[in-house]
Amino acid sequence: QVQVVESGGGLVQAGGSLRLSCAASGSTFSINDMGWYRQAGGKQRELVAVIDNRGNTRYADSVKGRFTISRDNAKNTVYLQMNNLKAEDTAVYYCNAAYYSVFRHDFWGQGTQVTVSS
């Protein structure tokens, strides 16, 4: 099993920056991908950014050029640097850790609120 815990959310003005952190513990040797998803009120959870254990990254179009995902494998931690935040980035951000063994296995954090005031 893998446990993930997020930190770093908060309230920021439009144009500002925040950095989210997510630490994984437990059977971390099995993790392939770590990523960030978000869910705004009344909407489905969506992918924000993901990074695999080789450092390959993928971003949602809406955050490209503004958000950067990084990973410290030695610390089993993933970061999301969010710059030039917009009101539409307001959401609960969830950290995800996943490994593949016949099927995909997902582990989620409890979520951290990011609120961007316009």
C-alpha positions as CSV (number, residue, x, y, z in Angstrom):
1,Q,0.0,0.0,0.0
2,V,1.0,3.6,-0.6
3,Q,-0.1,6.6,1.4
4,V,0.1,10.2,0.0
5,V,-0.2,13.4,1.8
6,E,-0.4,16.8,0.2
7,S,0.5,20.2,1.5
8,G,0.8,23.8,0.3
9,G,-2.6,24.9,-0.7
10,G,-4.1,28.3,0.2
11,L,-5.5,31.6,-1.0
12,V,-3.6,33.7,-3.5
13,Q,-4.4,36.6,-5.8
14,A,-4.6,36.1,-9.5
15,G,-1.2,36.3,-11.0
16,G,0.4,34.9,-7.9
17,S,2.2,31.6,-7.3
18,L,1.8,28.6,-5.0
19,R,3.8,25.4,-4.6
20,L,2.1,22.1,-3.7
21,S,4.0,19.2,-2.3
22,C,3.1,15.6,-2.0
23,A,4.9,13.0,0.0
24,A,4.4,9.3,-0.6
25,S,5.1,6.6,2.0
26,G,4.7,2.8,2.3
27,S,5.5,0.7,-0.7
28,T,7.0,3.5,-2.7
29,F,9.3,1.3,-4.6
30,S,6.3,0.2,-6.7
31,I,5.2,3.7,-7.8
32,N,5.4,4.4,-11.5
33,D,3.5,7.7,-11.9
34,M,2.9,10.6,-9.6
35,G,0.6,13.4,-10.5
36,W,-1.8,16.1,-9.6
37,Y,-5.5,16.2,-10.3
38,R,-8.0,18.9,-9.4
39,Q,-11.8,19.1,-8.9
40,A,-13.7,22.4,-8.9
41,G,-17.2,22.7,-7.5
42,G,-19.7,20.7,-9.6
43,K,-17.1,19.5,-12.1
44,Q,-15.4,16.2,-12.6
45,R,-11.9,15.6,-11.4
46,E,-9.3,16.4,-14.1
47,L,-5.7,15.7,-14.7
48,V,-3.4,18.7,-14.1
49,A,0.1,17.2,-14.5
50,V,1.8,13.8,-14.2
51,I,5.4,12.7,-14.0
52,D,6.7,9.1,-14.4
53,N,9.6,7.6,-12.6
54,R,11.9,8.5,-15.5
55,G,10.9,12.1,-15.4
56,N,8.6,12.3,-18.4
57,T,5.9,14.8,-17.9
58,R,2.4,15.5,-19.2
59,Y,0.2,18.6,-18.6
60,A,-3.3,19.7,-19.2
61,D,-3.5,22.2,-21.9
62,S,-4.9,24.8,-19.5
63,V,-1.8,24.8,-17.3
64,K,1.0,24.4,-19.9
65,G,3.6,27.2,-19.5
66,R,2.3,28.1,-16.1
67,F,2.6,25.0,-14.0
68,T,5.7,22.8,-13.5
69,I,5.7,19.3,-12.0
70,S,8.8,17.8,-10.5
71,R,9.7,14.8,-8.6
72,D,12.4,13.8,-6.0
73,N,12.6,10.0,-6.1
74,A,14.9,9.9,-3.2
75,K,12.3,11.7,-1.0
76,N,9.3,10.0,-2.7
77,T,7.9,13.5,-3.2
78,V,6.3,15.3,-6.1
79,Y,5.9,19.1,-6.4
80,L,3.7,21.3,-8.4
81,Q,4.9,24.8,-8.9
82,M,2.0,27.0,-10.0
83,N,2.7,30.4,-11.5
84,N,0.4,33.1,-13.0
85,L,-2.6,31.6,-11.2
86,K,-6.0,32.3,-12.6
87,A,-9.4,32.3,-10.9
88,E,-10.3,29.2,-13.0
89,D,-7.5,27.3,-11.2
90,T,-9.5,27.4,-8.0
91,A,-10.2,23.8,-7.0
92,V,-9.3,21.0,-4.6
93,Y,-6.0,19.6,-5.7
94,Y,-5.4,15.9,-5.2
95,C,-2.1,14.1,-5.3
96,N,-2.1,10.7,-7.0
97,A,0.4,7.9,-7.0
98,A,0.0,5.0,-9.3
99,Y,1.6,1.7,-10.2
100,Y,0.9,-0.8,-12.9
101,S,0.6,-4.5,-12.2
102,V,-1.7,-6.1,-14.7
103,F,-4.1,-3.3,-13.7
104,R,-3.5,0.3,-12.7
105,H,-3.5,0.8,-8.9
106,D,-4.3,4.4,-7.7
107,F,-3.6,6.0,-4.3
108,W,-5.0,9.4,-3.5
109,G,-4.3,12.1,-1.0
110,Q,-7.0,13.9,1.0
111,G,-6.8,17.0,-1.2
112,T,-5.7,20.5,-0.6
113,Q,-7.7,23.6,-1.4
114,V,-6.3,26.2,-3.8
115,T,-8.3,29.4,-4.1
116,V,-7.4,32.2,-6.5
117,S,-9.1,35.5,-6.0
118,S,-9.6,37.8,-9.0
